[in-house]
Amino acid sequence: MMYYTKKELRQTPSKIDGISSSVELKYRKEGAKFIVDTGCKLNLVYSTMATAVVYFHRFFMRHSLKEFPLY
């Protein structure tokens, strides 16, 4: 299991690139919802969708939303 410090959570790559916390949260929610909605349409099991959402969030702990837009 991967844990992040409070400092890491306050200083994500997106925030460093000037994206506000509220916008980053909005994009992360939209991305997670897209993964779940698509997974449901493909009849994937919940654990597969949940794993994809975890990897999605982990990816954006290392990369900025400016560098890799959601769509």
N, C-alpha and C positions, 0 to 999 in steps of 0.2 A: 504494500500500500504506500502511496506517495502522499506526503504531507508538505504543506507550504507554510513558511513563517508569515507572520503578520506583515513584515516588511515586503516580502515577495508579493503578497496579495495587494498591498498598497501601490506597488511599483511594477505593475505588469508592463510588458512591452507596448501594449496599446496605450496605456496611460503615459508612458514615457514619450510616445509619438504624438501626444496632445489630445487623445480621445478621452472625453470625460468619463467618470465612473458610471453615470446614468446611461450614456450611449453604449458603453461597453457591455453593461448588464443587459440592455435591450437587445443588442446583437447576439449575445450569448444565448439569451432566452429564445430568440427567433431561430438560431441555428439548432438548438436542442429540439425545438418543436418541429422543425423541418425534418430532422433525423427520425423522430418518433412517427410523424405523419407518414413519411415515406416507408418506414419499416412496417407500419400497419397495412399500408396498401400492398406491400410485398408479402404479407402474412408471416413476418419474421417473429420469432419468439422474443419476449420482453428482455431476456438477458442479453440478446444480441444488440438490441437497440440501446439498452443501458450501457453496454460496453462501448458502443460507438459514441455515445454522449460523453462518457468519461474521456475517451481519446480526443474528442473534439475540444473539451475544456483544457486538457493537458497540452494540446498543440498550441492553444492561444496563451498558455503560460510561458511559452518560449518564443512565440512569433506575434507580430502586431497585426491587428485587423486592418491597418493601412497597407501592410505588405501583402496580406492574403485576405481580400474581401470575401464575405460570405458567399456571394453569388457571382 
